[in-house]
Amino acid sequence: MPAQEDNWSSEVCFYQHPPDDLYSHTRQAYQHSASFVPKLATKIVQWLDPQDGDAILDVGCGDGVLTLEIARSATLKSIVGIDSSPSMIEAAERAAGDGHRPAQFIVRDANALASGELLTPSSFDKAFSNAALHWILRPQESRSNLFRSVRDMLKPGGTFAFEMGGLGNVSELRCALLMAVARRVGLEKAQEADPWFFPDEEWVTDVMEQEVGGWKIEKVEREWRPTTADQGGCGGVD
């Protein structure tokens, strides 16, 4: 944890997948072809280190499987999952039922967490994101906004642990898709349609500590993680 009370810590893990970690953002396709996503979150949960009494925010919670696992791991004060997809939040609420309080799920843009009711700035001890930021950070204008938005939700000294695709992730598949689309619409439009952003460790450190400010990076790493595709195809790419 940072020594100064007005800093937030960030524990970051980048991972690289072969071309089987892509998935559709529809609820059914996600659950069918990307069920491996929460299963590979062991390290992010270790870095998050949920403790009794913690208030935790899950940024890009998807269908809530990992959110609910963390809710069961300790006697939390609260855990809130946010996602911009109403169908994902619907699936998470259905999975939670009445037996996983204090879990709560909200449709919310991660770049504007304080834009509606229910989320109060400086109210969370910890935040995490698993396999979501490489989608959320794709629009260039969202990159500073996301880290600023999460920072403002945390109490001084709070922790943000996140895992996302790093530089080189699905590079062969990405290149093949880019070339296939470019043949139809041209390279410039194909690049604009690329749905992912895979930064390296230096980029994240610079943006969080220098551009946004208020963060102190404590851990950052990139690892190779071959992943077997689910039965729904190559992680949703059929």
MIDREN-558147 format. One record per residue: residue number from 1; residue in one letter; x, y, z of N, C-alpha, C in turn. Coordinates in nm, 4 decimals. Example, Ala and Ser with C-alpha at 12.3 -4.5 7.8 and 13.67 -1.06 7.14 Angstrom:
residues 2
- 1,A,1.3190,-0.5690,0.7800,1.2300,-0.4500,0.7800,1.3200,-0.3300,0.7800
- 2,S,1.2850,-0.2250,0.7080,1.3670,-0.1060,0.7140,1.2900,0.0030,0.7870
end
This chain:
residues 238
- 1,M,0.0845,-0.1190,0.0000,0.0000,0.0000,0.0000,0.0880,0.1241,0.0000
- 2,P,0.0421,0.2328,-0.0592,0.1231,0.3537,-0.0631,0.1374,0.4154,0.0745
- 3,A,0.2493,0.4849,0.0943,0.2760,0.5437,0.2248,0.1903,0.6664,0.2499
- 4,Q,0.1604,0.7431,0.1439,0.0859,0.8662,0.1613,-0.0634,0.8400,0.1534
- 5,E,-0.1381,0.9097,0.2365,-0.2816,0.8873,0.2444,-0.3564,0.9312,0.1191
- 6,D,-0.2980,1.0221,0.0389,-0.3714,1.0742,-0.0754,-0.3370,1.0021,-0.2049
- 7,N,-0.2719,0.8875,-0.1969,-0.2421,0.8090,-0.3159,-0.3283,0.6843,-0.3196
- 8,W,-0.3488,0.6325,-0.4386,-0.4161,0.5052,-0.4573,-0.3142,0.4078,-0.5140
- 9,S,-0.3226,0.2842,-0.4759,-0.2298,0.1856,-0.5305,-0.2951,0.1152,-0.6480
- 10,S,-0.2135,0.0571,-0.7325,-0.2654,-0.0197,-0.8445,-0.1816,-0.1443,-0.8614
- 11,E,-0.2465,-0.2580,-0.8626,-0.1774,-0.3836,-0.8842,-0.2262,-0.4383,-1.0174
- 12,V,-0.1361,-0.4484,-1.1122,-0.1743,-0.4694,-1.2505,-0.1140,-0.5974,-1.3038
- 13,C,-0.1931,-0.6773,-1.3716,-0.1410,-0.7948,-1.4400,-0.1888,-0.7912,-1.5840
- 14,F,-0.0957,-0.7961,-1.6774,-0.1310,-0.8126,-1.8175,-0.1155,-0.9590,-1.8525
- 15,Y,-0.1990,-1.0094,-1.9416,-0.1800,-1.1461,-1.9847,-0.1943,-1.1538,-2.1351
- 16,Q,-0.1337,-1.2552,-2.1926,-0.1413,-1.2770,-2.3360,-0.2102,-1.4096,-2.3623
- 17,H,-0.3096,-1.4065,-2.4482,-0.3816,-1.5268,-2.4867,-0.3519,-1.5590,-2.6325
- 18,P,-0.3567,-1.6854,-2.6703,-0.3602,-1.7197,-2.8119,-0.4968,-1.6834,-2.8674
- 19,P,-0.5237,-1.7094,-2.9960,-0.6470,-1.6598,-3.0570,-0.7751,-1.7265,-3.0106
- 20,D,-0.7838,-1.7690,-2.8856,-0.9074,-1.8304,-2.8422,-0.9671,-1.7589,-2.7222
- 21,D,-0.9314,-1.6310,-2.7042,-0.9861,-1.5624,-2.5877,-1.0842,-1.4526,-2.6258
- 22,L,-1.1315,-1.4539,-2.7514,-1.2264,-1.3529,-2.7937,-1.3674,-1.4032,-2.7691
- 23,Y,-1.4590,-1.3098,-2.7454,-1.5945,-1.3537,-2.7203,-1.6936,-1.2462,-2.7604
- 24,S,-1.8121,-1.2901,-2.7893,-1.9206,-1.1981,-2.8187,-1.9720,-1.1398,-2.6888
- 25,H,-2.0196,-1.0158,-2.6938,-2.0693,-0.9527,-2.5717,-2.2168,-0.9791,-2.5471
- 26,T,-2.2786,-1.0653,-2.6273,-2.4142,-1.1038,-2.5914,-2.4072,-1.1989,-2.4738
- 27,R,-2.5090,-1.1965,-2.3903,-2.5066,-1.2760,-2.2682,-2.4911,-1.4246,-2.2980
- 28,Q,-2.5712,-1.4770,-2.3919,-2.5678,-1.6198,-2.4184,-2.4329,-1.6621,-2.4764
- 29,A,-2.3814,-1.5843,-2.5711,-2.2546,-1.6209,-2.6338,-2.1403,-1.6141,-2.5336
- 30,Y,-2.1443,-1.5149,-2.4478,-2.0388,-1.5011,-2.3470,-2.0356,-1.6225,-2.2549
- 31,Q,-2.1506,-1.6616,-2.2052,-2.1555,-1.7746,-2.1131,-2.1220,-1.9056,-2.1829
- 32,H,-2.1493,-1.9124,-2.3139,-2.1244,-2.0347,-2.3893,-1.9781,-2.0489,-2.4282
- 33,S,-1.9151,-1.9371,-2.4676,-1.7817,-1.9476,-2.5265,-1.6713,-1.8811,-2.4461
- 34,A,-1.7040,-1.8127,-2.3367,-1.5997,-1.7454,-2.2589,-1.6117,-1.7744,-2.1103
- 35,S,-1.6595,-1.8923,-2.0777,-1.6726,-1.9272,-1.9360,-1.5372,-1.9416,-1.8685
- 36,F,-1.4293,-1.9534,-1.9496,-1.2957,-1.9653,-1.8914,-1.2479,-1.8358,-1.8270
- 37,V,-1.3084,-1.7216,-1.8609,-1.2579,-1.5923,-1.8139,-1.2510,-1.5846,-1.6614
- 38,P,-1.3611,-1.6094,-1.5879,-1.3497,-1.6028,-1.4417,-1.2653,-1.7147,-1.3824
- 39,K,-1.2499,-1.8260,-1.4550,-1.1713,-1.9379,-1.4033,-1.0221,-1.9055,-1.3995
- 40,L,-0.9794,-1.8067,-1.4781,-0.8375,-1.7723,-1.4867,-0.8023,-1.6509,-1.4014
- 41,A,-0.8849,-1.6216,-1.3034,-0.8683,-1.4985,-1.2258,-0.7987,-1.5199,-1.0921
- 42,T,-0.7296,-1.6319,-1.0753,-0.6678,-1.6618,-0.9460,-0.5730,-1.5514,-0.9012
- 43,K,-0.4877,-1.5053,-0.9916,-0.3884,-1.4050,-0.9533,-0.4531,-1.2720,-0.9192
- 44,I,-0.5526,-1.2313,-0.9960,-0.6152,-1.1020,-0.9696,-0.6852,-1.1029,-0.8341
- 45,V,-0.7426,-1.2165,-0.7958,-0.8073,-1.2269,-0.6650,-0.7025,-1.2234,-0.5543
- 46,Q,-0.5884,-1.2876,-0.5776,-0.4805,-1.2830,-0.4788,-0.4314,-1.1406,-0.4582
- 47,W,-0.4156,-1.0671,-0.5662,-0.3675,-0.9294,-0.5552,-0.4725,-0.8387,-0.4923
- 48,L,-0.5988,-0.8649,-0.5226,-0.7066,-0.7864,-0.4623,-0.7133,-0.8114,-0.3119
- 49,D,-0.6953,-0.9369,-0.2717,-0.6908,-0.9764,-0.1308,-0.8145,-0.9286,-0.0539
- 50,P,-0.9333,-0.9786,-0.0886,-1.0553,-0.9359,-0.0188,-1.0488,-0.9687,0.1303
- 51,Q,-1.0893,-0.8734,0.2118,-1.0877,-0.8899,0.3564,-1.2248,-0.8564,0.4143
- 52,D,-1.2526,-0.9113,0.5317,-1.3781,-0.8798,0.5993,-1.3925,-0.7283,0.6131
- 53,G,-1.5110,-0.6787,0.5824,-1.5382,-0.5360,0.5961,-1.5056,-0.4527,0.4740
- 54,D,-1.4458,-0.5127,0.3705,-1.4118,-0.4374,0.2496,-1.5368,-0.3997,0.1705
- 55,A,-1.5331,-0.2813,0.1113,-1.6296,-0.2410,0.0089,-1.5555,-0.2473,-0.1244
- 56,I,-1.6042,-0.3307,-0.2177,-1.5303,-0.3616,-0.3404,-1.6140,-0.3277,-0.4629
- 57,L,-1.5482,-0.2725,-0.5648,-1.6114,-0.2377,-0.6918,-1.5528,-0.3246,-0.8024
- 58,D,-1.6391,-0.3892,-0.8806,-1.5980,-0.4707,-0.9952,-1.6308,-0.3936,-1.1225
- 59,V,-1.5275,-0.3538,-1.1968,-1.5437,-0.2720,-1.3172,-1.5477,-0.3628,-1.4400
- 60,G,-1.6642,-0.3682,-1.5059,-1.6823,-0.4584,-1.6191,-1.7088,-0.5994,-1.5703
- 61,C,-1.8123,-0.6155,-1.4903,-1.8369,-0.7416,-1.4185,-1.8910,-0.8524,-1.5066
- 62,G,-1.9391,-0.8197,-1.6279,-1.9954,-0.9234,-1.7131,-2.1135,-0.9917,-1.6468
- 63,D,-2.1142,-1.1251,-1.6495,-2.2280,-1.1988,-1.5939,-2.2178,-1.2208,-1.4434
- 64,G,-2.1187,-1.1592,-1.3793,-2.1130,-1.1569,-1.2334,-2.0569,-1.2807,-1.1669
- 65,V,-2.0064,-1.3769,-1.2443,-1.9570,-1.5014,-1.1846,-1.8425,-1.4739,-1.0874
- 66,L,-1.7438,-1.3963,-1.1309,-1.6302,-1.3668,-1.0432,-1.6715,-1.2754,-0.9281
- 67,T,-1.7591,-1.1812,-0.9548,-1.8087,-1.0925,-0.8492,-1.8676,-1.1728,-0.7343
- 68,L,-1.9475,-1.2722,-0.7687,-2.0137,-1.3532,-0.6667,-1.9152,-1.4447,-0.5951
- 69,E,-1.8130,-1.4924,-0.6663,-1.7102,-1.5725,-0.6000,-1.6375,-1.4893,-0.4944
- 70,I,-1.6064,-1.3655,-0.5283,-1.5387,-1.2778,-0.4328,-1.6321,-1.2427,-0.3174
- 71,A,-1.7608,-1.2271,-0.3467,-1.8580,-1.1982,-0.2409,-1.8616,-1.3096,-0.1372
- 72,R,-1.8346,-1.4322,-0.1802,-1.8359,-1.5465,-0.0881,-1.7026,-1.5663,-0.0161
- 73,S,-1.5983,-1.4950,-0.0613,-1.4641,-1.5211,-0.0090,-1.4362,-1.4550,0.1248
- 74,A,-1.5175,-1.3566,0.1625,-1.4978,-1.2855,0.2890,-1.6313,-1.2228,0.3290
- 75,T,-1.6374,-1.1756,0.4521,-1.7580,-1.1065,0.4985,-1.7448,-0.9594,0.4609
- 76,L,-1.7786,-0.9298,0.3367,-1.7591,-0.7955,0.2835,-1.8660,-0.6995,0.3342
- 77,K,-1.8296,-0.5734,0.3394,-1.9296,-0.4702,0.3662,-2.0233,-0.4589,0.2474
- 78,S,-1.9644,-0.4608,0.1270,-2.0439,-0.4553,0.0046,-1.9552,-0.4922,-0.1127
- 79,I,-2.0179,-0.5366,-0.2216,-1.9485,-0.5545,-0.3485,-2.0465,-0.5164,-0.4585
- 80,V,-2.0024,-0.4276,-0.5469,-2.0870,-0.3752,-0.6537,-2.0213,-0.4056,-0.7871
- 81,G,-2.0952,-0.4701,-0.8766,-2.0471,-0.4953,-1.0115,-2.1141,-0.4011,-1.1090
- 82,I,-2.0344,-0.3370,-1.1950,-2.0918,-0.2488,-1.2971,-2.0533,-0.3004,-1.4352
- 83,D,-2.1438,-0.2831,-1.5295,-2.1184,-0.3190,-1.6686,-2.2089,-0.2320,-1.7548
- 84,S,-2.1624,-0.1980,-1.8738,-2.2433,-0.1140,-1.9625,-2.3500,-0.1936,-2.0361
- 85,S,-2.3440,-0.3268,-2.0269,-2.4390,-0.4128,-2.0974,-2.5565,-0.4505,-2.0076
- 86,P,-2.6778,-0.4061,-2.0397,-2.7944,-0.4451,-1.9589,-2.8151,-0.5960,-1.9534
- 87,S,-2.7860,-0.6675,-2.0637,-2.8067,-0.8123,-2.0629,-2.7089,-0.8820,-1.9693
- 88,M,-2.5867,-0.8302,-1.9595,-2.4907,-0.8870,-1.8656,-2.5353,-0.8634,-1.7214
- 89,I,-2.5820,-0.7437,-1.6929,-2.6288,-0.7131,-1.5572,-2.7515,-0.7970,-1.5234
- 90,E,-2.8376,-0.8179,-1.6203,-2.9538,-0.9045,-1.5990,-2.9096,-1.0458,-1.5619
- 91,A,-2.8083,-1.0969,-1.6333,-2.7568,-1.2308,-1.6033,-2.6939,-1.2352,-1.4648
- 92,A,-2.6206,-1.1302,-1.4284,-2.5565,-1.1251,-1.2964,-2.6605,-1.1218,-1.1849
- 93,E,-2.7643,-1.0430,-1.2033,-2.8695,-1.0348,-1.1015,-2.9416,-1.1680,-1.0869
- 94,R,-2.9612,-1.2362,-1.1985,-3.0271,-1.3661,-1.1930,-2.9386,-1.4674,-1.1204
- 95,A,-2.8080,-1.4611,-1.1453,-2.7155,-1.5523,-1.0775,-2.7093,-1.5235,-0.9280
- 96,A,-2.7184,-1.3962,-0.8921,-2.7106,-1.3584,-0.7507,-2.8348,-1.4012,-0.6742
- 97,G,-2.9508,-1.3869,-0.7364,-3.0746,-1.4207,-0.6677,-3.0851,-1.3425,-0.5375
- 98,D,-3.1277,-1.4094,-0.4324,-3.1376,-1.3457,-0.3011,-3.0324,-1.3973,-0.2043
- 99,G,-2.9420,-1.4819,-0.2546,-2.8521,-1.5482,-0.1619,-2.7107,-1.4956,-0.1584
- 100,H,-2.6824,-1.3854,-0.2304,-2.5448,-1.3377,-0.2374,-2.5341,-1.1907,-0.1992
- 101,R,-2.6131,-1.1479,-0.1067,-2.5952,-1.0137,-0.0563,-2.4685,-1.0125,0.0277
- 102,P,-2.3844,-0.9084,0.0195,-2.4163,-0.7745,-0.0283,-2.3852,-0.7480,-0.1757
- 103,A,-2.3872,-0.8488,-0.2640,-2.3596,-0.8253,-0.4053,-2.4711,-0.7431,-0.4695
- 104,Q,-2.4309,-0.6437,-0.5480,-2.5259,-0.5575,-0.6174,-2.4716,-0.5314,-0.7572
- 105,F,-2.5605,-0.5219,-0.8565,-2.5180,-0.5039,-0.9950,-2.5900,-0.3852,-1.0569
- 106,I,-2.5128,-0.3029,-1.1305,-2.5647,-0.1773,-1.1840,-2.5189,-0.1604,-1.3288
- 107,V,-2.6082,-0.1174,-1.4154,-2.5695,-0.0779,-1.5508,-2.5049,0.0600,-1.5420
- 108,R,-2.3772,0.0678,-1.5790,-2.3055,0.1951,-1.5657,-2.1852,0.1975,-1.6592
- 109,D,-2.1592,0.3134,-1.7176,-2.0404,0.3364,-1.7990,-1.9201,0.3479,-1.7062
- 110,A,-1.8175,0.2670,-1.7297,-1.6997,0.2680,-1.6426,-1.6254,0.4004,-1.6468
- 111,N,-1.6452,0.4783,-1.7523,-1.5784,0.6077,-1.7630,-1.6500,0.7180,-1.6860
- 112,A,-1.7672,0.6876,-1.6346,-1.8455,0.7881,-1.5616,-1.9167,0.7200,-1.4455
- 113,L,-1.8398,0.6630,-1.3562,-1.8973,0.5834,-1.2479,-1.9860,0.6649,-1.1554
- 114,A,-1.9537,0.7927,-1.1389,-2.0297,0.8772,-1.0467,-2.1453,0.9494,-1.1153
- 115,S,-2.1812,0.9061,-1.2370,-2.2806,0.9793,-1.3157,-2.4244,0.9524,-1.2739
- 116,G,-2.4478,0.8550,-1.1902,-2.5838,0.8234,-1.1482,-2.5900,0.7956,-0.9996
- 117,E,-2.7027,0.7468,-0.9559,-2.7207,0.7149,-0.8153,-2.6484,0.5850,-0.7793
- 118,L,-2.6398,0.5567,-0.6530,-2.5918,0.4311,-0.5951,-2.4402,0.4214,-0.5811
- 119,L,-2.3631,0.4944,-0.6613,-2.2177,0.4917,-0.6478,-2.1698,0.6274,-0.5979
- 120,T,-2.1050,0.6265,-0.4827,-2.0606,0.7500,-0.4192,-1.9089,0.7590,-0.4238
- 121,P,-1.8531,0.8714,-0.4668,-1.7068,0.8859,-0.4678,-1.6457,0.8593,-0.3306
- 122,S,-1.5246,0.8062,-0.3323,-1.4466,0.7781,-0.2108,-1.5177,0.6812,-0.1166
- 123,S,-1.5906,0.5844,-0.1734,-1.6677,0.4933,-0.0884,-1.6201,0.3485,-0.0939
- 124,F,-1.5200,0.3177,-0.1791,-1.4745,0.1796,-0.1931,-1.3314,0.1641,-0.1423
- 125,D,-1.3079,0.0529,-0.0732,-1.1729,0.0209,-0.0270,-1.0871,-0.0341,-0.1401
- 126,K,-1.1513,-0.1117,-0.2286,-1.0787,-0.1786,-0.3360,-1.1651,-0.1833,-0.4615
- 127,A,-1.0981,-0.1877,-0.5763,-1.1664,-0.2078,-0.7039,-1.0859,-0.3077,-0.7847
- 128,F,-1.1539,-0.3789,-0.8740,-1.0831,-0.4712,-0.9615,-1.1544,-0.4792,-1.0954
- 129,S,-1.0827,-0.5298,-1.1943,-1.1406,-0.5532,-1.3260,-1.0703,-0.6731,-1.3863
- 130,N,-1.1482,-0.7663,-1.4391,-1.0916,-0.8886,-1.4952,-1.1334,-0.9037,-1.6412
- 131,A,-1.0349,-0.8996,-1.7317,-1.0573,-0.9256,-1.8743,-1.1621,-0.8334,-1.9356
- 132,A,-1.1601,-0.7066,-1.8964,-1.2579,-0.6114,-1.9506,-1.1944,-0.4838,-2.0044
- 133,L,-1.0825,-0.4415,-1.9476,-1.0291,-0.3098,-1.9831,-0.9773,-0.3023,-2.1259
- 134,H,-0.9389,-0.4145,-2.1862,-0.8934,-0.4061,-2.3256,-1.0089,-0.3725,-2.4197
- 135,W,-1.1330,-0.3890,-2.3743,-1.2495,-0.3400,-2.4491,-1.2819,-0.1959,-2.4088
- 136,I,-1.2860,-0.1709,-2.2797,-1.3275,-0.0400,-2.2285,-1.2325,0.0705,-2.2729
- 137,L,-1.1026,0.0400,-2.2798,-1.0026,0.1417,-2.3126,-0.9814,0.1596,-2.4627
- 138,R,-1.0571,0.0892,-2.5459,-1.0365,0.1008,-2.6905,-1.0545,0.2441,-2.7407
- 139,P,-1.1622,0.3157,-2.7066,-1.1720,0.4559,-2.7501,-1.0642,0.5393,-2.6804
- 140,Q,-0.9890,0.6140,-2.7564,-0.8771,0.6880,-2.6987,-0.9215,0.7833,-2.5884
- 141,E,-1.0389,0.8437,-2.6062,-1.0853,0.9411,-2.5074,-1.1204,0.8766,-2.3736
- 142,S,-1.1367,0.7433,-2.3726,-1.1757,0.6765,-2.2484,-1.0571,0.6437,-2.1592
- 143,R,-0.9357,0.6519,-2.2107,-0.8217,0.5945,-2.1394,-0.7880,0.6682,-2.0111
- 144,S,-0.7801,0.7979,-2.0163,-0.7579,0.8731,-1.8927,-0.8837,0.8742,-1.8070
- 145,N,-0.9990,0.8847,-1.8728,-1.1252,0.8937,-1.7992,-1.1487,0.7716,-1.7116
- 146,L,-1.1161,0.6539,-1.7628,-1.1390,0.5308,-1.6868,-1.0599,0.5312,-1.5571
- 147,F,-0.9316,0.5593,-1.5651,-0.8484,0.5557,-1.4449,-0.8836,0.6686,-1.3484
- 148,R,-0.9265,0.7799,-1.4023,-0.9704,0.8905,-1.3166,-1.1020,0.8547,-1.2474
- 149,S,-1.1913,0.7910,-1.3220,-1.3214,0.7531,-1.2684,-1.3079,0.6517,-1.1549
- 150,V,-1.2230,0.5501,-1.1754,-1.2017,0.4499,-1.0703,-1.1313,0.5122,-0.9505
- 151,R,-1.0308,0.5937,-0.9760,-0.9590,0.6609,-0.8665,-1.0545,0.7369,-0.7763
- 152,D,-1.1488,0.8070,-0.8370,-1.2400,0.8901,-0.7587,-1.3390,0.8077,-0.6773
- 153,M,-1.3590,0.6809,-0.7146,-1.4482,0.5938,-0.6381,-1.3807,0.5364,-0.5136
- 154,L,-1.2467,0.5355,-0.5133,-1.1731,0.4722,-0.4040,-1.1473,0.5677,-0.2883
- 155,K,-1.1443,0.5096,-0.1701,-1.0991,0.5848,-0.0534,-0.9487,0.6094,-0.0665
- 156,P,-0.8954,0.7133,-0.0022,-0.7496,0.7317,-0.0019,-0.6792,0.6057,0.0474
- 157,G,-0.5777,0.5629,-0.0266,-0.5076,0.4403,0.0083,-0.5707,0.3155,-0.0488
- 158,G,-0.6787,0.3300,-0.1277,-0.7474,0.2146,-0.1843,-0.6660,0.1465,-0.2932
- 159,T,-0.7068,0.0263,-0.3295,-0.6355,-0.0569,-0.4264,-0.7206,-0.0819,-0.5505
- 160,F,-0.6574,-0.0748,-0.6675,-0.7205,-0.1143,-0.7932,-0.6346,-0.2241,-0.8550
- 161,A,-0.6866,-0.3453,-0.8600,-0.6174,-0.4587,-0.9214,-0.6912,-0.4945,-1.0498
- 162,F,-0.6203,-0.4965,-1.1624,-0.6894,-0.5303,-1.2863,-0.6035,-0.6173,-1.3763
- 163,E,-0.6726,-0.6920,-1.4601,-0.6103,-0.7832,-1.5545,-0.6737,-0.7587,-1.6907
- 164,M,-0.5896,-0.7495,-1.7935,-0.6389,-0.7219,-1.9276,-0.5395,-0.7767,-2.0292
- 165,G,-0.5798,-0.7781,-2.1558,-0.4883,-0.8199,-2.2603,-0.3737,-0.7213,-2.2734
- 166,G,-0.2506,-0.7725,-2.2785,-0.1334,-0.6880,-2.2919,-0.0806,-0.6851,-2.4341
- 167,L,0.0206,-0.6038,-2.4555,0.0815,-0.5879,-2.5873,0.1189,-0.7241,-2.6455
- 168,G,0.0758,-0.7504,-2.7688,0.1021,-0.8778,-2.8342,-0.0099,-0.9786,-2.8197
- 169,N,-0.1131,-0.9438,-2.7430,-0.2247,-1.0358,-2.7214,-0.2960,-1.0673,-2.8531
- 170,V,-0.3289,-1.1928,-2.8736,-0.3976,-1.2436,-2.9939,-0.3454,-1.1784,-3.1219
- 171,S,-0.2149,-1.1605,-3.1315,-0.1582,-1.0831,-3.2424,-0.1829,-1.1469,-3.3786
- 172,E,-0.1723,-1.2796,-3.3873,-0.1916,-1.3448,-3.5169,-0.3365,-1.3349,-3.5625
- 173,L,-0.4289,-1.3610,-3.4717,-0.5703,-1.3494,-3.5060,-0.6065,-1.2050,-3.5381
- 174,R,-0.5539,-1.1138,-3.4605,-0.5835,-0.9722,-3.4819,-0.5366,-0.9270,-3.6201
- 175,C,-0.4175,-0.9699,-3.6589,-0.3637,-0.9347,-3.7905,-0.4482,-0.9953,-3.9018
- 176,A,-0.4883,-1.1215,-3.8847,-0.5694,-1.1879,-3.9871,-0.7042,-1.1186,-4.0037
- 177,L,-0.7675,-1.0828,-3.8922,-0.8954,-1.0124,-3.8989,-0.8801,-0.8754,-3.9638
- 178,L,-0.7727,-0.8060,-3.9269,-0.7482,-0.6733,-3.9826,-0.7335,-0.6797,-4.1342
- 179,M,-0.6570,-0.7764,-4.1828,-0.6357,-0.7890,-4.3264,-0.7638,-0.8293,-4.3990
- 180,A,-0.8421,-0.9181,-4.3370,-0.9669,-0.9613,-4.4000,-1.0645,-0.8449,-4.4135
- 181,V,-1.0755,-0.7658,-4.3076,-1.1662,-0.6508,-4.3115,-1.1123,-0.5433,-4.4054
- 182,A,-0.9796,-0.5243,-4.4055,-0.9186,-0.4208,-4.4893,-0.9429,-0.4465,-4.6374
- 183,R,-0.9508,-0.5718,-4.6769,-0.9763,-0.6030,-4.8178,-1.1137,-0.5535,-4.8616
- 184,R,-1.2039,-0.5419,-4.7671,-1.3399,-0.4990,-4.7998,-1.3603,-0.3484,-4.7847
- 185,V,-1.3011,-0.2909,-4.6796,-1.3322,-0.1504,-4.6494,-1.2095,-0.0602,-4.6480
- 186,G,-1.0908,-0.1167,-4.6676,-0.9693,-0.0372,-4.6620,-0.9045,-0.0449,-4.5243
- 187,L,-0.7734,-0.0234,-4.5210,-0.6979,-0.0414,-4.3971,-0.7385,0.0582,-4.2891
- 188,E,-0.7602,0.1837,-4.3263,-0.7925,0.2852,-4.2262,-0.9218,0.2522,-4.1524
- 189,K,-1.0257,0.2146,-4.2273,-1.1524,0.1800,-4.1632,-1.1406,0.0507,-4.0837
- 190,A,-1.0592,-0.0412,-4.1322,-1.0389,-0.1663,-4.0590,-0.9730,-0.1396,-3.9246
- 191,Q,-0.8753,-0.0508,-3.9216,-0.8092,-0.0160,-3.7958,-0.9053,0.0529,-3.7000
- 192,E,-0.9942,0.1353,-3.7552,-1.0938,0.2019,-3.6709,-1.1904,0.1020,-3.6081
- 193,A,-1.2132,-0.0097,-3.6771,-1.3075,-0.1107,-3.6277,-1.2446,-0.2077,-3.5284
- 194,D,-1.1136,-0.2031,-3.5126,-1.0447,-0.2914,-3.4183,-1.1032,-0.2701,-3.2785
- 195,P,-1.1572,-0.3743,-3.2139,-1.2288,-0.3543,-3.0875,-1.1419,-0.3524,-2.9623
- 196,W,-1.0093,-0.3755,-2.9757,-0.9265,-0.3938,-2.8567,-0.8167,-0.2896,-2.8445
- 197,F,-0.7707,-0.2747,-2.7206,-0.6532,-0.1928,-2.6913,-0.5647,-0.2732,-2.5976
- 198,F,-0.4441,-0.3078,-2.6436,-0.3526,-0.3911,-2.5663,-0.2240,-0.3130,-2.5382
- 199,P,-0.2154,-0.2430,-2.4272,-0.0970,-0.1625,-2.3972,0.0125,-0.2450,-2.3294
- 200,D,0.1292,-0.1834,-2.3153,0.2351,-0.2475,-2.2382,0.2405,-0.1866,-2.0983
- 201,E,0.3312,-0.2381,-2.0179,0.3399,-0.1958,-1.8783,0.3786,-0.0486,-1.8653
- 202,E,0.4668,-0.0033,-1.9538,0.5126,0.1356,-1.9471,0.3979,0.2325,-1.9737
- 203,W,0.3126,0.1983,-2.0703,0.2000,0.2864,-2.1027,0.1079,0.3026,-1.9822
- 204,V,0.0729,0.1914,-1.9189,-0.0181,0.1981,-1.8045,0.0434,0.2795,-1.6910
- 205,T,0.1703,0.2561,-1.6638,0.2376,0.3298,-1.5570,0.2374,0.4791,-1.5849
- 206,D,0.2706,0.5170,-1.7082,0.2758,0.6591,-1.7435,0.1385,0.7245,-1.7333
- 207,V,0.0358,0.6579,-1.7863,-0.0982,0.7171,-1.7852,-0.1498,0.7322,-1.6423
- 208,M,-0.1337,0.6277,-1.5625,-0.1896,0.6314,-1.4280,-0.1129,0.7262,-1.3362
- 209,E,0.0190,0.7175,-1.3379,0.0973,0.7968,-1.2435,0.1222,0.9391,-1.2916
- 210,Q,0.1408,0.9581,-1.4227,0.1775,1.0901,-1.4732,0.0580,1.1669,-1.5295
- 211,E,-0.0140,1.1050,-1.6224,-0.1225,1.1767,-1.6896,-0.2437,1.1966,-1.5990
- 212,V,-0.2863,1.0907,-1.5316,-0.4029,1.0997,-1.4434,-0.3620,1.1463,-1.3047
- 213,G,-0.2598,1.0842,-1.2496,-0.2115,1.1221,-1.1176,-0.2919,1.0595,-1.0046
- 214,G,-0.2330,1.0579,-0.8858,-0.2997,1.0017,-0.7694,-0.2843,0.8520,-0.7558
- 215,W,-0.2107,0.7886,-0.8492,-0.1880,0.6445,-0.8441,-0.0410,0.6162,-0.8154
- 216,K,-0.0167,0.5053,-0.7481,0.1183,0.4539,-0.7300,0.1177,0.3067,-0.7701
- 217,I,0.1877,0.2736,-0.8781,0.1918,0.1354,-0.9258,0.2794,0.0525,-0.8326
- 218,E,0.2242,-0.0551,-0.7803,0.2999,-0.1425,-0.6910,0.3451,-0.2705,-0.7596
- 219,K,0.2633,-0.3236,-0.8493,0.2989,-0.4449,-0.9225,0.2484,-0.4317,-1.0649
- 220,V,0.3284,-0.4762,-1.1603,0.2827,-0.4838,-1.2986,0.3614,-0.5941,-1.3673
- 221,E,0.2935,-0.6796,-1.4399,0.3623,-0.7871,-1.5101,0.2800,-0.8306,-1.6300
- 222,R,0.3476,-0.8921,-1.7246,0.2819,-0.9481,-1.8423,0.3219,-1.0947,-1.8509
- 223,E,0.2245,-1.1817,-1.8717,0.2562,-1.3238,-1.8737,0.1907,-1.3936,-1.9919
- 224,W,0.2538,-1.4994,-2.0352,0.2002,-1.5828,-2.1427,0.1059,-1.6851,-2.0817
- 225,R,-0.0161,-1.6907,-2.1316,-0.1148,-1.7813,-2.0749,-0.1946,-1.8491,-2.1858
- 226,P,-0.1461,-1.9591,-2.2414,-0.2246,-2.0326,-2.3413,-0.3569,-2.0778,-2.2808
- 227,T,-0.4635,-2.0631,-2.3568,-0.5969,-2.0911,-2.3053,-0.6745,-2.1780,-2.4031
- 228,T,-0.7328,-2.2849,-2.3541,-0.8121,-2.3739,-2.4378,-0.9484,-2.3122,-2.4649
- 229,A,-0.9902,-2.3161,-2.5907,-1.1191,-2.2584,-2.6278,-1.2332,-2.3380,-2.5670
- 230,D,-1.3422,-2.2669,-2.5330,-1.4636,-2.3336,-2.4887,-1.5331,-2.3979,-2.6078
- 231,Q,-1.6387,-2.4722,-2.5803,-1.7090,-2.5442,-2.6855,-1.7789,-2.4512,-2.7842
- 232,G,-1.7965,-2.3249,-2.7472,-1.8651,-2.2320,-2.8355,-1.7807,-2.1824,-2.9504
- 233,G,-1.6583,-2.2320,-2.9666,-1.5706,-2.1860,-3.0729,-1.4459,-2.1274,-3.0123
- 234,C,-1.3695,-2.0547,-3.0900,-1.2460,-1.9935,-3.0408,-1.2798,-1.8715,-2.9579
- 235,G,-1.3240,-1.8956,-2.8370,-1.3570,-1.7854,-2.7481,-1.4634,-1.6950,-2.8047
- 236,G,-1.5548,-1.7489,-2.8832,-1.6611,-1.6676,-2.9401,-1.6397,-1.6342,-3.0858
- 237,V,-1.5218,-1.6638,-3.1408,-1.4963,-1.6406,-3.2830,-1.5214,-1.7712,-3.3558
- 238,D,-1.6290,-1.7786,-3.4307,-1.6663,-1.9030,-3.4989,-1.6311,-1.8963,-3.6470
end
